[in-house]
Amino acid sequence: MSKTVDIYHQGAALFAAQYDALSFEQVHACWQQFWPQTGPEQQLVLDIGAGSGRDAMWLAGQGCQVIAVEPAEDLLRLGQLKTDAQAAPENQQKIQWLQDSLPELKACYQLNLQFNTILLSAVWMHVLPSERERAFRKITNLLAPGGRFVLSLRFGDFSDERAAYPVSVDEVAALARQFGLVLRFVSETTADAGGRAGVSWQTLVLELPDDGSS
């Protein structure tokens, strides 16, 4: 277990409470036009770094089938307890939890699924720059044709010992070109929804073209 994952594991209750203090709508408002829509075919969503299960519960409430992935054992346990207890009965079977992490995503690959939406919220800054190309390739290969990859970029230091590395739109755009994704949307840089000073966010939406070309 990496030191950063261990910090999330040891502080699981505190982190879960922090995440649950904000709603999905508050955190993800900037890309609302791309939120998964209920339609004749069920949307399959992969939530990498699912934390407390807040986003997974909201997505299941929209009719999506969600695979919630979390590397920190106790945070996963709390998230699973929350979704089992608080999700509407008709949505409880729409959330499956996996313990897995970037860049391998070994357990995700064993499902042999392709996803309409992959959400990577508040995770990319923790991925080593030397592992980002592999992580991006792995995620791209899990997208269904026409599927969207949504990732948030965190700017600002941590007050604890969690590892964080520089992030940029340019880096993600270059990886998108390399792996055949189209950059559909780049949000404005916004202040932290939780009010933390010195922390800001930017969200990108990338899409795998239906024909597989860039």
Secondary structure as a PSIPRED ss2 file (coil, helix, strand):
# PSIPRED VFORMAT (PSIPRED V4.0)

   1 M C   1.000  0.000  0.000
   2 S C   1.000  0.000  0.000
   3 K H   0.000  1.000  0.000
   4 T H   0.000  1.000  0.000
   5 V H   0.000  1.000  0.000
   6 D H   0.000  1.000  0.000
   7 I H   0.000  1.000  0.000
   8 Y H   0.000  1.000  0.000
   9 H H   0.000  1.000  0.000
  10 Q H   0.000  1.000  0.000
  11 G C   1.000  0.000  0.000
  12 A H   0.000  1.000  0.000
  13 A H   0.000  1.000  0.000
  14 L H   0.000  1.000  0.000
  15 F H   0.000  1.000  0.000
  16 A H   0.000  1.000  0.000
  17 A H   0.000  1.000  0.000
  18 Q H   0.000  1.000  0.000
  19 Y H   0.000  1.000  0.000
  20 D H   0.000  1.000  0.000
  21 A C   1.000  0.000  0.000
  22 L C   1.000  0.000  0.000
  23 S C   1.000  0.000  0.000
  24 F H   0.000  1.000  0.000
  25 E H   0.000  1.000  0.000
  26 Q H   0.000  1.000  0.000
  27 V H   0.000  1.000  0.000
  28 H H   0.000  1.000  0.000
  29 A H   0.000  1.000  0.000
  30 C H   0.000  1.000  0.000
  31 W H   0.000  1.000  0.000
  32 Q H   0.000  1.000  0.000
  33 Q H   0.000  1.000  0.000
  34 F H   0.000  1.000  0.000
  35 W C   1.000  0.000  0.000
  36 P C   1.000  0.000  0.000
  37 Q C   1.000  0.000  0.000
  38 T C   1.000  0.000  0.000
  39 G C   1.000  0.000  0.000
  40 P C   1.000  0.000  0.000
  41 E C   1.000  0.000  0.000
  42 Q C   1.000  0.000  0.000
  43 Q C   1.000  0.000  0.000
  44 L E   0.000  0.000  1.000
  45 V E   0.000  0.000  1.000
  46 L E   0.000  0.000  1.000
  47 D E   0.000  0.000  1.000
  48 I E   0.000  0.000  1.000
  49 G C   1.000  0.000  0.000
  50 A C   1.000  0.000  0.000
  51 G C   1.000  0.000  0.000
  52 S C   1.000  0.000  0.000
  53 G C   1.000  0.000  0.000
  54 R H   0.000  1.000  0.000
  55 D H   0.000  1.000  0.000
  56 A H   0.000  1.000  0.000
  57 M H   0.000  1.000  0.000
  58 W H   0.000  1.000  0.000
  59 L H   0.000  1.000  0.000
  60 A H   0.000  1.000  0.000
  61 G H   0.000  1.000  0.000
  62 Q C   1.000  0.000  0.000
  63 G C   1.000  0.000  0.000
  64 C C   1.000  0.000  0.000
  65 Q E   0.000  0.000  1.000
  66 V E   0.000  0.000  1.000
  67 I E   0.000  0.000  1.000
  68 A E   0.000  0.000  1.000
  69 V E   0.000  0.000  1.000
  70 E C   1.000  0.000  0.000
  71 P C   1.000  0.000  0.000
  72 A C   1.000  0.000  0.000
  73 E H   0.000  1.000  0.000
  74 D H   0.000  1.000  0.000
  75 L H   0.000  1.000  0.000
  76 L H   0.000  1.000  0.000
  77 R H   0.000  1.000  0.000
  78 L H   0.000  1.000  0.000
  79 G H   0.000  1.000  0.000
  80 Q H   0.000  1.000  0.000
  81 L H   0.000  1.000  0.000
  82 K H   0.000  1.000  0.000
  83 T H   0.000  1.000  0.000
  84 D H   0.000  1.000  0.000
  85 A H   0.000  1.000  0.000
  86 Q H   0.000  1.000  0.000
  87 A C   1.000  0.000  0.000
  88 A C   1.000  0.000  0.000
  89 P C   1.000  0.000  0.000
  90 E C   1.000  0.000  0.000
  91 N C   1.000  0.000  0.000
  92 Q H   0.000  1.000  0.000
  93 Q H   0.000  1.000  0.000
  94 K H   0.000  1.000  0.000
  95 I E   0.000  0.000  1.000
  96 Q E   0.000  0.000  1.000
  97 W E   0.000  0.000  1.000
  98 L E   0.000  0.000  1.000
  99 Q C   1.000  0.000  0.000
 100 D C   1.000  0.000  0.000
 101 S C   1.000  0.000  0.000
 102 L C   1.000  0.000  0.000
 103 P C   1.000  0.000  0.000
 104 E C   1.000  0.000  0.000
 105 L C   1.000  0.000  0.000
 106 K H   0.000  1.000  0.000
 107 A H   0.000  1.000  0.000
 108 C H   0.000  1.000  0.000
 109 Y H   0.000  1.000  0.000
 110 Q H   0.000  1.000  0.000
 111 L C   1.000  0.000  0.000
 112 N C   1.000  0.000  0.000
 113 L C   1.000  0.000  0.000
 114 Q C   1.000  0.000  0.000
 115 F E   0.000  0.000  1.000
 116 N E   0.000  0.000  1.000
 117 T E   0.000  0.000  1.000
 118 I E   0.000  0.000  1.000
 119 L E   0.000  0.000  1.000
 120 L E   0.000  0.000  1.000
 121 S C   1.000  0.000  0.000
 122 A C   1.000  0.000  0.000
 123 V C   1.000  0.000  0.000
 124 W H   0.000  1.000  0.000
 125 M H   0.000  1.000  0.000
 126 H H   0.000  1.000  0.000
 127 V C   1.000  0.000  0.000
 128 L C   1.000  0.000  0.000
 129 P H   0.000  1.000  0.000
 130 S H   0.000  1.000  0.000
 131 E H   0.000  1.000  0.000
 132 R H   0.000  1.000  0.000
 133 E H   0.000  1.000  0.000
 134 R H   0.000  1.000  0.000
 135 A H   0.000  1.000  0.000
 136 F H   0.000  1.000  0.000
 137 R H   0.000  1.000  0.000
 138 K H   0.000  1.000  0.000
 139 I H   0.000  1.000  0.000
 140 T H   0.000  1.000  0.000
 141 N H   0.000  1.000  0.000
 142 L C   1.000  0.000  0.000
 143 L E   0.000  0.000  1.000
 144 A E   0.000  0.000  1.000
 145 P E   0.000  0.000  1.000
 146 G E   0.000  0.000  1.000
 147 G E   0.000  0.000  1.000
 148 R E   0.000  0.000  1.000
 149 F E   0.000  0.000  1.000
 150 V E   0.000  0.000  1.000
 151 L E   0.000  0.000  1.000
 152 S E   0.000  0.000  1.000
 153 L E   0.000  0.000  1.000
 154 R E   0.000  0.000  1.000
 155 F E   0.000  0.000  1.000
 156 G C   1.000  0.000  0.000
 157 D C   1.000  0.000  0.000
 158 F C   1.000  0.000  0.000
 159 S C   1.000  0.000  0.000
 160 D C   1.000  0.000  0.000
 161 E C   1.000  0.000  0.000
 162 R C   1.000  0.000  0.000
 163 A C   1.000  0.000  0.000
 164 A C   1.000  0.000  0.000
 165 Y C   1.000  0.000  0.000
 166 P C   1.000  0.000  0.000
 167 V C   1.000  0.000  0.000
 168 S C   1.000  0.000  0.000
 169 V H   0.000  1.000  0.000
 170 D H   0.000  1.000  0.000
 171 E H   0.000  1.000  0.000
 172 V H   0.000  1.000  0.000
 173 A H   0.000  1.000  0.000
 174 A H   0.000  1.000  0.000
 175 L H   0.000  1.000  0.000
 176 A H   0.000  1.000  0.000
 177 R H   0.000  1.000  0.000
 178 Q H   0.000  1.000  0.000
 179 F H   0.000  1.000  0.000
 180 G C   1.000  0.000  0.000
 181 L C   1.000  0.000  0.000
 182 V E   0.000  0.000  1.000
 183 L E   0.000  0.000  1.000
 184 R E   0.000  0.000  1.000
 185 F E   0.000  0.000  1.000
 186 V E   0.000  0.000  1.000
 187 S C   1.000  0.000  0.000
 188 E C   1.000  0.000  0.000
 189 T C   1.000  0.000  0.000
 190 T E   0.000  0.000  1.000
 191 A E   0.000  0.000  1.000
 192 D C   1.000  0.000  0.000
 193 A C   1.000  0.000  0.000
 194 G C   1.000  0.000  0.000
 195 G C   1.000  0.000  0.000
 196 R C   1.000  0.000  0.000
 197 A C   1.000  0.000  0.000
 198 G C   1.000  0.000  0.000
 199 V C   1.000  0.000  0.000
 200 S E   0.000  0.000  1.000
 201 W E   0.000  0.000  1.000
 202 Q E   0.000  0.000  1.000
 203 T E   0.000  0.000  1.000
 204 L E   0.000  0.000  1.000
 205 V E   0.000  0.000  1.000
 206 L E   0.000  0.000  1.000
 207 E E   0.000  0.000  1.000
 208 L C   1.000  0.000  0.000
 209 P C   1.000  0.000  0.000
 210 D C   1.000  0.000  0.000
 211 D C   1.000  0.000  0.000
 212 G C   1.000  0.000  0.000
 213 S C   1.000  0.000  0.000
 214 S C   1.000  0.000  0.000
